[in-house]
């Protein structure tokens, strides 16, 4: 999975926290984040310049078969954006 974060403002975004739903991530095994998380399933992106994009990559191995739902929340200051996820893992 790849999540792109873009700074649309005219000023530097000092820290953007990208948090992945714990219940969603827990349905997978061998989870790997790039860049690495500092707290549970949360990546901090720092000093994002105006118009700059950053990428968060997550490698997930299906552990439990079926439909899995969750969210990703990106926060900067008092602003946030939410993305709803749905993944189907086949047997």
C-alpha positions in Angstrom: 0.0 0.0 0.0 1.2 3.5 -0.8 -0.1 6.7 0.7 0.9 10.0 -0.8 0.8 13.2 1.3 1.0 16.6 -0.5 1.4 20.0 1.1 -1.0 22.2 -0.7 -0.4 25.2 1.5 2.1 28.1 0.8 4.1 27.3 4.0 6.2 24.4 5.3 4.2 21.7 7.1 6.4 21.1 10.2 4.9 17.6 11.1 2.2 15.6 9.5 1.2 12.5 11.4 -0.2 9.6 9.3 -2.0 7.1 11.5 -3.2 3.7 10.3 -6.1 2.0 12.0 -4.7 -0.5 14.6 -7.6 -3.0 14.1 -7.0 -3.0 10.3 -3.2 -3.4 10.5 -3.7 -6.1 13.1 -5.5 -8.3 10.5 -2.2 -8.7 8.6 1.2 -10.2 9.5 4.7 -9.1 8.7 3.8 -5.4 8.5 6.6 -3.1 7.4 6.4 0.7 7.2 8.7 3.0 5.2 9.5 5.4 6.7 9.4 3.5 10.0 6.8 4.2 12.6 7.8 6.0 15.9 4.6 5.0 17.7 2.0 2.3 17.0 1.2 2.4 13.3 1.9 6.2 13.1 4.4 7.7 10.7 5.7 11.3 11.3 6.5 13.2 8.1 8.5 16.4 8.9 9.3 19.6 7.1 7.2 19.1 4.0 7.8 22.0 1.7 5.0 23.8 -0.2 3.8 21.7 -3.2 6.0 18.8 -2.0 4.6 15.2 -1.8 5.8 12.5 0.5 5.1 8.8 0.3 4.4 6.3 3.0 4.7 2.6 2.0 3.2 -0.2 3.9 4.0 -3.9 3.1 1.2 -6.1 4.4 1.0 -9.9 4.3 -2.5 -11.3 4.5 -3.0 -13.3 7.7 -6.8 -13.5 8.0 -9.0 -14.3 4.9 -12.0 -12.1 4.1 -12.9 -8.4 4.0 -10.9 -6.0 6.2 -11.9 -2.4 6.7 -10.1 0.5 8.3 -9.0 4.1 8.1 -5.9 6.2 7.6 -5.9 9.6 9.2 -3.4 12.4 8.3 -3.1 15.2 10.8 -1.3 18.6 10.7 -2.1 20.9 13.6 -5.9 21.1 13.9 -6.5 19.9 10.3 -7.1 16.2 9.3 -8.0 14.1 6.3 -9.5 10.6 6.5 -9.3 7.8 4.0 -11.5 4.7 4.4 -9.9 1.3 3.3 -11.4 -2.0 2.3 -9.2 -5.0 1.5 -10.2 -8.5 0.4 -7.7 -11.2 1.3 -8.3 -14.5 -0.7 -7.6 -17.9 0.7 
